Amino acid sequence: MELFANDLSLHEQFQDIREFETALSQFMRLRKLARAFGQEVYCHRNLLASRPVRGSRLGQVASQLSDNKRRALMLWLTNHGPFWDEPPRHSPDDYFEVNGEVVTDSAVAEAAYRSWLAIESGLVSFKPSKWNASPILVKWHRSLDGAEETKISLSNWWEKGSFEAWLESNVPPPKSWHELRAIAPTRFPRLFFGDSCFTAMEHRPVKLTSIKRCIVLLNVLDRLAEAFDDTGERTPEGHEIYQQHFTGDMSWYSDSSDREKNQFRKKMTFPHPENPHEELFCPWHGKFSHDVLRMHFSWPIVADEPVYIVYVGPKLTKG
């Protein structure tokens, strides 16, 4: 599917720059999530002219954002937009509308037209916005063939949970550990994978359930590594992830016991993925509930440092 940033979802709804900055951060996380699944969120040439704050266009607002957010926004707009420069292929007398509002020459119209051409297309919107609804029904009023209107339904996302669920269900999972190793650095940008981290799985029978479980474990680690604010403190989402998956008897991740650390210390010590003359002791591990496999990684997880994935394979503390 081709994904388009919904420029119409910016309509002077934010009271000030700081409020918009929060919404922009949420939107850029959706774009980052899409890219992790090999998708891009393209922007319309009119996006810079949209007005997130009353009286100010996005291009003007951008200059007032914090340095990191301004750079991220402009890098995206400069490198990837406008997405389409070719002249419209529908008649200039046609127009598109949604709930009585004319949306011609917008991302909504472009996505609708491309969907009609059998190029599956959808929208990603800012939140909050009057465009936070899905599906969006677009009416294309056509002049050339005499048809009164053509109705086109578009999927639209603005929440991370539903967007991620859609991406996971529509992007085929890797069919081997080799495929997973190839896509993992892009899919999980906060994690750093050692060259030999999947070596122990190379000659084992491939179980897709184990590969899918590994993706789930990596995803949680990546989310936790991202869940820090500008001061380096863990965000409320980060605390929730930690409480849900790193504490309690049924947790997905845990530290090895003192006995295991003493008895199997050598097995749980790995070459540093970035510094070959150093070693990392990694007793923390993720668990494969249906298989005797473990994923060992560096701990603690802190702001502005990668999480090193050093081993995925059979349980190291057997025997």
VEXTIVEX-694496 format. One record per residue (C-alpha): y, x, z; residue in one letter. Coordinates in nm, 4 decimals, always signed. Layout:
N
+----------+----------+----------+---------+
!        v !        u !        w ! residuo !
+----------+----------+----------+---------+
!        Y !        X !        Z !       A !
...
+----------+----------+----------+---------+
# end
This chain:
319
+----------+----------+----------+---------+
!        v !        u !        w ! residuo !
+----------+----------+----------+---------+
!  +0.0000 !  +0.0000 !  +0.0000 !       M !
!  +0.3573 !  +0.1113 !  -0.0686 !       E !
!  +0.5795 !  +0.0707 !  +0.2364 !       L !
!  +0.9547 !  +0.0118 !  +0.2207 !       F !
!  +1.2205 !  +0.0375 !  +0.4904 !       A !
!  +1.3753 !  -0.3078 !  +0.5114 !       N !
!  +1.7482 !  -0.2389 !  +0.4664 !       D !
!  +1.8255 !  -0.6053 !  +0.5374 !       L !
!  +1.6908 !  -0.5656 !  +0.8913 !       S !
!  +2.0168 !  -0.3846 !  +0.9741 !       L !
!  +2.2791 !  -0.6591 !  +0.9918 !       H !
!  +2.5346 !  -0.5601 !  +1.2580 !       E !
!  +2.3035 !  -0.6734 !  +1.5377 !       Q !
!  +2.3570 !  -0.3696 !  +1.7626 !       F !
!  +2.6418 !  -0.3680 !  +2.0127 !       Q !
!  +2.7031 !  +0.0073 !  +2.0038 !       D !
!  +2.5748 !  +0.3406 !  +1.8731 !       I !
!  +2.3456 !  +0.4042 !  +2.1711 !       R !
!  +2.1712 !  +0.0695 !  +2.1275 !       E !
!  +2.1128 !  +0.1440 !  +1.7602 !       F !
!  +1.9948 !  +0.4949 !  +1.8437 !       E !
!  +1.7131 !  +0.3453 !  +2.0530 !       T !
!  +1.6111 !  +0.1190 !  +1.7644 !       A !
!  +1.6273 !  +0.4105 !  +1.5217 !       L !
!  +1.3930 !  +0.6129 !  +1.7434 !       S !
!  +1.1443 !  +0.3241 !  +1.7413 !       Q !
!  +1.1690 !  +0.2940 !  +1.3626 !       F !
!  +1.1215 !  +0.6667 !  +1.3052 !       M !
!  +0.8096 !  +0.6554 !  +1.5223 !       R !
!  +0.6704 !  +0.3917 !  +1.2858 !       L !
!  +0.7496 !  +0.6153 !  +0.9893 !       R !
!  +0.5846 !  +0.9087 !  +1.1626 !       K !
!  +0.2791 !  +0.6955 !  +1.2355 !       L !
!  +0.2574 !  +0.5938 !  +0.8689 !       A !
!  +0.2764 !  +0.9564 !  +0.7580 !       R !
!  -0.0054 !  +1.0443 !  +0.9976 !       A !
!  -0.2214 !  +0.8056 !  +0.7950 !       F !
!  -0.1048 !  +0.9538 !  +0.4632 !       G !
!  +0.1541 !  +0.6807 !  +0.3950 !       Q !
!  +0.5283 !  +0.7157 !  +0.3359 !       E !
!  +0.8007 !  +0.4644 !  +0.4232 !       V !
!  +1.0423 !  +0.4734 !  +0.1322 !       Y !
!  +1.4052 !  +0.3690 !  +0.1514 !       C !
!  +1.6276 !  +0.1718 !  -0.0818 !       H !
!  +1.9428 !  +0.3272 !  -0.2226 !       R !
!  +2.1447 !  +0.0677 !  -0.0293 !       N !
!  +2.0104 !  +0.1714 !  +0.3108 !       L !
!  +2.3027 !  +0.4044 !  +0.3847 !       L !
!  +2.5406 !  +0.1182 !  +0.3101 !       A !
!  +2.3749 !  -0.1196 !  +0.5573 !       S !
!  +2.5637 !  -0.1976 !  +0.8778 !       R !
!  +2.3673 !  -0.1536 !  +1.2024 !       P !
!  +2.6843 !  -0.1751 !  +1.4160 !       V !
!  +2.9733 !  -0.4116 !  +1.3427 !       R !
!  +3.2204 !  -0.2561 !  +1.1041 !       G !
!  +3.0226 !  +0.0672 !  +1.0524 !       S !
!  +2.7837 !  +0.1620 !  +0.7760 !       R !
!  +2.4694 !  +0.3604 !  +0.8483 !       L !
!  +2.6198 !  +0.6674 !  +0.6832 !       G !
!  +2.9153 !  +0.6503 !  +0.9232 !       Q !
!  +2.6991 !  +0.5770 !  +1.2255 !       V !
!  +2.4735 !  +0.8749 !  +1.1468 !       A !
!  +2.7558 !  +1.1188 !  +1.2213 !       S !
!  +2.7750 !  +0.9841 !  +1.5770 !       Q !
!  +2.4044 !  +1.0177 !  +1.6575 !       L !
!  +2.2596 !  +1.2968 !  +1.8693 !       S !
!  +2.1833 !  +1.6127 !  +1.6708 !       D !
!  +1.8053 !  +1.5644 !  +1.6587 !       N !
!  +1.8216 !  +1.2006 !  +1.5511 !       K !
!  +2.0912 !  +1.2671 !  +1.2914 !       R !
!  +1.8906 !  +1.5522 !  +1.1384 !       R !
!  +1.5696 !  +1.3465 !  +1.1298 !       A !
!  +1.7463 !  +1.0509 !  +0.9662 !       L !
!  +1.9314 !  +1.2534 !  +0.7043 !       M !
!  +1.6256 !  +1.4642 !  +0.6225 !       L !
!  +1.4343 !  +1.1467 !  +0.5474 !       W !
!  +1.7102 !  +0.9885 !  +0.3410 !       L !
!  +1.7818 !  +1.3101 !  +0.1530 !       T !
!  +1.4213 !  +1.3994 !  +0.0726 !       N !
!  +1.2678 !  +1.0583 !  +0.0110 !       H !
!  +1.5438 !  +0.8184 !  -0.0903 !       G !
!  +1.6480 !  +0.6448 !  -0.2911 !       P !
!  +1.2893 !  +0.5816 !  -0.3873 !       F !
!  +1.3371 !  +0.4062 !  -0.7145 !       W !
!  +1.5978 !  +0.4999 !  -0.9723 !       D !
!  +1.4532 !  +0.3358 !  -1.2800 !       E !
!  +1.6406 !  +0.0293 !  -1.4103 !       P !
!  +1.5119 !  -0.3121 !  -1.2968 !       P !
!  +1.2268 !  -0.4423 !  -1.5067 !       R !
!  +1.2973 !  -0.8084 !  -1.4381 !       H !
!  +1.5793 !  -0.9990 !  -1.6041 !       S !
!  +1.9286 !  -0.9413 !  -1.4579 !       P !
!  +1.9592 !  -1.3196 !  -1.4478 !       D !
!  +1.6701 !  -1.3474 !  -1.2014 !       D !
!  +1.7295 !  -1.3523 !  -0.8293 !       Y !
!  +1.5215 !  -1.3298 !  -0.5120 !       F !
!  +1.5781 !  -1.5242 !  -0.1912 !       E !
!  +1.4263 !  -1.5687 !  +0.1538 !       V !
!  +1.5016 !  -1.8841 !  +0.3548 !       N !
!  +1.8030 !  -1.9551 !  +0.1355 !       G !
!  +1.9457 !  -1.6008 !  +0.1644 !       E !
!  +1.9791 !  -1.4081 !  -0.1618 !       V !
!  +1.7998 !  -1.0716 !  -0.1253 !       V !
!  +1.8258 !  -0.9416 !  -0.4824 !       T !
!  +1.8688 !  -0.5628 !  -0.5081 !       D !
!  +1.7107 !  -0.4935 !  -0.1681 !       S !
!  +1.3882 !  -0.3432 !  -0.0410 !       A !
!  +1.2582 !  -0.6974 !  +0.0112 !       V !
!  +1.3137 !  -0.7832 !  -0.3553 !       A !
!  +1.1653 !  -0.4526 !  -0.4713 !       E !
!  +0.8538 !  -0.4977 !  -0.2573 !       A !
!  +0.8143 !  -0.8554 !  -0.3809 !       A !
!  +0.8483 !  -0.7570 !  -0.7457 !       Y !
!  +0.6033 !  -0.4704 !  -0.7125 !       R !
!  +0.3557 !  -0.7013 !  -0.5349 !       S !
!  +0.3810 !  -0.9381 !  -0.8293 !       W !
!  +0.2909 !  -0.6414 !  -1.0520 !       L !
!  -0.0280 !  -0.6026 !  -0.8408 !       A !
!  +0.1130 !  -0.2960 !  -0.6592 !       I !
!  +0.0411 !  -0.3877 !  -0.2990 !       E !
!  +0.3662 !  -0.3492 !  -0.1047 !       S !
!  +0.4955 !  -0.4197 !  +0.2447 !       G !
!  +0.7988 !  -0.3782 !  +0.4697 !       L !
!  +0.8838 !  -0.1874 !  +0.7860 !       V !
!  +1.1789 !  -0.3348 !  +0.9773 !       S !
!  +1.4114 !  -0.2317 !  +1.2554 !       F !
!  +1.3818 !  -0.4060 !  +1.5911 !       K !
!  +1.5435 !  -0.6238 !  +1.7170 !       P !
!  +1.6363 !  -0.8039 !  +1.3971 !       S !
!  +1.6329 !  -1.1485 !  +1.2445 !       K !
!  +1.3736 !  -1.0017 !  +1.0075 !       W !
!  +1.1117 !  -0.9557 !  +1.2813 !       N !
!  +0.8609 !  -1.1993 !  +1.1305 !       A !
!  +0.5492 !  -1.1663 !  +0.9200 !       S !
!  +0.4577 !  -1.2598 !  +0.6571 !       P !
!  +0.7898 !  -1.2922 !  +0.4747 !       I !
!  +0.7888 !  -1.5472 !  +0.1937 !       L !
!  +1.0063 !  -1.4388 !  -0.0993 !       V !
!  +1.1042 !  -1.6778 !  -0.3774 !       K !
!  +1.1618 !  -1.5156 !  -0.7133 !       W !
!  +1.3743 !  -1.7388 !  -0.9357 !       H !
!  +1.2870 !  -1.6360 !  -1.2901 !       R !
!  +1.4785 !  -1.7158 !  -1.6077 !       S !
!  +1.2845 !  -1.5703 !  -1.9003 !       L !
!  +0.9689 !  -1.7787 !  -1.8881 !       D !
!  +1.1276 !  -2.1003 !  -1.7666 !       G !
!  +0.9415 !  -2.0985 !  -1.4375 !       A !
!  +1.1421 !  -2.2447 !  -1.1525 !       E !
!  +1.0234 !  -1.9939 !  -0.8957 !       E !
!  +0.7412 !  -1.7609 !  -0.8029 !       T !
!  +0.6473 !  -1.7294 !  -0.4337 !       K !
!  +0.5418 !  -1.3900 !  -0.3026 !       I !
!  +0.4191 !  -1.3202 !  +0.0526 !       S !
!  +0.4973 !  -0.9808 !  +0.2069 !       L !
!  +0.3541 !  -0.8202 !  +0.5190 !       S !
!  +0.6174 !  -0.6835 !  +0.7554 !       N !
!  +0.5829 !  -0.4562 !  +1.0598 !       W !
!  +0.8208 !  -0.3678 !  +1.3425 !       W !
!  +0.5845 !  -0.3073 !  +1.6371 !       E !
!  +0.3792 !  +0.0097 !  +1.6788 !       K !
!  +0.0628 !  -0.1633 !  +1.8042 !       G !
!  +0.0178 !  -0.4038 !  +1.5130 !       S !
!  +0.1261 !  -0.1412 !  +1.2590 !       F !
!  -0.1201 !  +0.1153 !  +1.3905 !       E !
!  -0.4001 !  -0.1425 !  +1.3935 !       A !
!  -0.3278 !  -0.2256 !  +1.0295 !       W !
!  -0.3180 !  +0.1417 !  +0.9306 !       L !
!  -0.6476 !  +0.2107 !  +1.1068 !       E !
!  -0.8201 !  -0.0830 !  +0.9388 !       S !
!  -0.6857 !  -0.0023 !  +0.5912 !       N !
!  -0.7246 !  +0.3745 !  +0.5781 !       V !
!  -1.0913 !  +0.4765 !  +0.5345 !       P !
!  -1.2132 !  +0.6972 !  +0.8228 !       P !
!  -1.3380 !  +1.0476 !  +0.7399 !       P !
!  -1.7083 !  +1.0582 !  +0.6544 !       K !
!  -1.7770 !  +1.4070 !  +0.7897 !       S !
!  -1.6528 !  +1.6523 !  +1.0508 !       W !
!  -1.5216 !  +1.8670 !  +0.7658 !       H !
!  -1.3052 !  +1.5768 !  +0.6438 !       E !
!  -1.1807 !  +1.5126 !  +0.9959 !       L !
!  -1.0852 !  +1.8783 !  +1.0373 !       R !
!  -0.8898 !  +1.8621 !  +0.7108 !       A !
!  -0.6806 !  +1.5570 !  +0.8014 !       I !
!  -0.6459 !  +1.6102 !  +1.1775 !       A !
!  -0.3338 !  +1.8345 !  +1.1791 !       P !
!  -0.1369 !  +1.5781 !  +0.9770 !       T !
!  -0.2798 !  +1.2759 !  +1.1548 !       R !
!  -0.2109 !  +1.4219 !  +1.5011 !       F !
!  +0.1013 !  +1.6406 !  +1.4725 !       P !
!  +0.1311 !  +1.7071 !  +1.8487 !       R !
!  -0.2123 !  +1.8673 !  +1.8596 !       L !
!  -0.3032 !  +2.2206 !  +1.7517 !       F !
!  -0.6591 !  +2.2677 !  +1.6291 !       F !
!  -0.8416 !  +2.5955 !  +1.6768 !       G !
!  -1.0103 !  +2.7351 !  +1.3651 !       D !
!  -1.3558 !  +2.6957 !  +1.5184 !       S !
!  -1.3017 !  +2.3789 !  +1.7207 !       C !
!  -1.5477 !  +2.1747 !  +1.5091 !       F !
!  -1.7951 !  +2.4579 !  +1.4382 !       T !
!  -2.0511 !  +2.3221 !  +1.6871 !       A !
!  -2.0709 !  +1.9982 !  +1.4848 !       M !
!  -2.1261 !  +2.1536 !  +1.1406 !       E !
!  -2.5066 !  +2.1494 !  +1.1441 !       H !
!  -2.5624 !  +1.8347 !  +1.3480 !       R !
!  -2.6494 !  +1.5021 !  +1.1840 !       P !
!  -2.3316 !  +1.3124 !  +1.0991 !       V !
!  -2.2773 !  +1.0033 !  +1.3118 !       K !
!  -1.9785 !  +0.7987 !  +1.2013 !       L !
!  -1.9584 !  +0.6434 !  +1.5474 !       T !
!  -1.9000 !  +0.9904 !  +1.6939 !       S !
!  -1.6335 !  +1.0722 !  +1.4356 !       I !
!  -1.4542 !  +0.7446 !  +1.5064 !       K !
!  -1.4736 !  +0.8090 !  +1.8801 !       R !
!  -1.3289 !  +1.1562 !  +1.8270 !       C !
!  -1.0347 !  +1.0042 !  +1.6379 !       I !
!  -0.9705 !  +0.7658 !  +1.9277 !       V !
!  -0.9738 !  +1.0534 !  +2.1788 !       L !
!  -0.7415 !  +1.2639 !  +1.9631 !       L !
!  -0.5040 !  +0.9721 !  +1.9167 !       N !
!  -0.4615 !  +0.9237 !  +2.2922 !       V !
!  -0.3922 !  +1.2947 !  +2.3424 !       L !
!  -0.1363 !  +1.2914 !  +2.0609 !       D !
!  +0.0390 !  +0.9861 !  +2.2091 !       R !
!  +0.0487 !  +1.1437 !  +2.5552 !       L !
!  +0.1900 !  +1.4674 !  +2.4132 !       A !
!  +0.4702 !  +1.2679 !  +2.2503 !       E !
!  +0.5514 !  +1.0564 !  +2.5551 !       A !
!  +0.8336 !  +1.2689 !  +2.6995 !       F !
!  +1.2059 !  +1.1955 !  +2.7112 !       D !
!  +1.4933 !  +1.4308 !  +2.6288 !       D !
!  +1.4840 !  +1.5778 !  +2.9802 !       T !
!  +1.1166 !  +1.6712 !  +2.9515 !       G !
!  +0.9996 !  +1.3953 !  +3.1862 !       E !
!  +0.7065 !  +1.1718 !  +3.1016 !       R !
!  +0.8132 !  +0.8302 !  +2.9719 !       T !
!  +0.6863 !  +0.4977 !  +3.1140 !       P !
!  +0.4463 !  +0.4802 !  +2.8181 !       E !
!  +0.3199 !  +0.8272 !  +2.9074 !       G !
!  +0.2575 !  +0.7258 !  +3.2686 !       H !
!  +0.0701 !  +0.4180 !  +3.1479 !       E !
!  -0.1494 !  +0.6283 !  +2.9155 !       I !
!  -0.2235 !  +0.8729 !  +3.1966 !       Y !
!  -0.3144 !  +0.6006 !  +3.4461 !       Q !
!  -0.5306 !  +0.4164 !  +3.1957 !       Q !
!  -0.7289 !  +0.7047 !  +3.0487 !       H !
!  -0.7047 !  +1.0056 !  +3.2826 !       F !
!  -0.7674 !  +0.8567 !  +3.6263 !       T !
!  -1.0564 !  +0.6701 !  +3.7866 !       G !
!  -1.4334 !  +0.6828 !  +3.7557 !       D !
!  -1.4334 !  +0.5236 !  +3.4088 !       M !
!  -1.1609 !  +0.7447 !  +3.2618 !       S !
!  -1.1998 !  +0.8820 !  +2.9091 !       W !
!  -1.0807 !  +1.2298 !  +3.0114 !       Y !
!  -1.1455 !  +1.4345 !  +3.3220 !       S !
!  -1.1432 !  +1.7817 !  +3.4715 !       D !
!  -1.4728 !  +1.9615 !  +3.5276 !       S !
!  -1.5982 !  +1.9876 !  +3.8851 !       S !
!  -1.5467 !  +2.3059 !  +4.0890 !       D !
!  -1.9196 !  +2.3782 !  +4.0599 !       R !
!  -1.9056 !  +2.3459 !  +3.6806 !       E !
!  -1.5934 !  +2.5642 !  +3.6617 !       K !
!  -1.7727 !  +2.8401 !  +3.8509 !       N !
!  -2.1098 !  +2.8085 !  +3.6806 !       Q !
!  -1.9887 !  +2.7512 !  +3.3232 !       F !
!  -1.6525 !  +2.9275 !  +3.3254 !       R !
!  -1.7433 !  +3.1553 !  +3.0362 !       K !
!  -1.8566 !  +2.8647 !  +2.8191 !       K !
!  -1.5299 !  +2.6811 !  +2.8874 !       M !
!  -1.3127 !  +2.9801 !  +2.7975 !       T !
!  -1.2007 !  +2.9930 !  +2.4344 !       F !
!  -0.9918 !  +3.2158 !  +2.2066 !       P !
!  -0.6276 !  +3.1075 !  +2.2093 !       H !
!  -0.5696 !  +2.9225 !  +1.8760 !       P !
!  -0.2311 !  +3.0896 !  +1.8208 !       E !
!  -0.2711 !  +3.4187 !  +2.0098 !       N !
!  -0.6032 !  +3.5841 !  +1.9188 !       P !
!  -0.5692 !  +3.8440 !  +2.1950 !       H !
!  -0.5492 !  +3.5754 !  +2.4633 !       E !
!  -0.7981 !  +3.3234 !  +2.6009 !       E !
!  -0.7670 !  +2.9685 !  +2.7289 !       L !
!  -0.9732 !  +2.8252 !  +3.0123 !       F !
!  -1.0158 !  +2.4578 !  +2.9207 !       C !
!  -1.2230 !  +2.2599 !  +3.1722 !       P !
!  -1.0464 !  +1.9323 !  +3.0831 !       W !
!  -1.2431 !  +1.7294 !  +2.8308 !       H !
!  -1.2730 !  +1.3951 !  +2.6571 !       G !
!  -1.5993 !  +1.2042 !  +2.6699 !       K !
!  -1.8064 !  +1.0419 !  +2.3953 !       F !
!  -1.9487 !  +0.7405 !  +2.5735 !       S !
!  -2.2378 !  +0.6916 !  +2.3270 !       H !
!  -2.3273 !  +1.0577 !  +2.2714 !       D !
!  -2.3682 !  +1.3764 !  +2.4764 !       V !
!  -2.0560 !  +1.5284 !  +2.3217 !       L !
!  -1.7340 !  +1.6585 !  +2.4728 !       R !
!  -1.3880 !  +1.7517 !  +2.3474 !       M !
!  -1.2207 !  +2.0347 !  +2.5415 !       H !
!  -0.8431 !  +2.0813 !  +2.5304 !       F !
!  -0.5621 !  +2.2644 !  +2.7075 !       S !
!  -0.4104 !  +2.1216 !  +3.0241 !       W !
!  -0.1585 !  +2.0254 !  +3.1553 !       P !
!  +0.0143 !  +1.8395 !  +2.8736 !       I !
!  +0.3882 !  +1.9066 !  +2.8919 !       V !
!  +0.6939 !  +1.8474 !  +2.6754 !       A !
!  +0.7623 !  +2.0693 !  +2.3736 !       D !
!  +0.4235 !  +2.2435 !  +2.3830 !       E !
!  +0.1214 !  +2.1649 !  +2.1671 !       P !
!  -0.2085 !  +2.0473 !  +2.3053 !       V !
!  -0.4767 !  +2.2911 !  +2.1928 !       Y !
!  -0.8043 !  +2.1372 !  +2.0789 !       I !
!  -1.0534 !  +2.4174 !  +2.1284 !       V !
!  -1.3995 !  +2.2596 !  +2.1179 !       Y !
!  -1.5795 !  +1.9488 !  +1.9986 !       V !
!  -1.9554 !  +1.9576 !  +2.0422 !       G !
!  -2.2523 !  +1.9171 !  +2.2745 !       P !
!  -2.1801 !  +1.9072 !  +2.6457 !       K !
!  -2.1231 !  +2.2613 !  +2.7712 !       L !
!  -2.2269 !  +2.2019 !  +3.1310 !       T !
!  -2.5872 !  +2.0964 !  +3.0709 !       K !
!  -2.8529 !  +2.2817 !  +3.2660 !       G !
+----------+----------+----------+---------+
# end
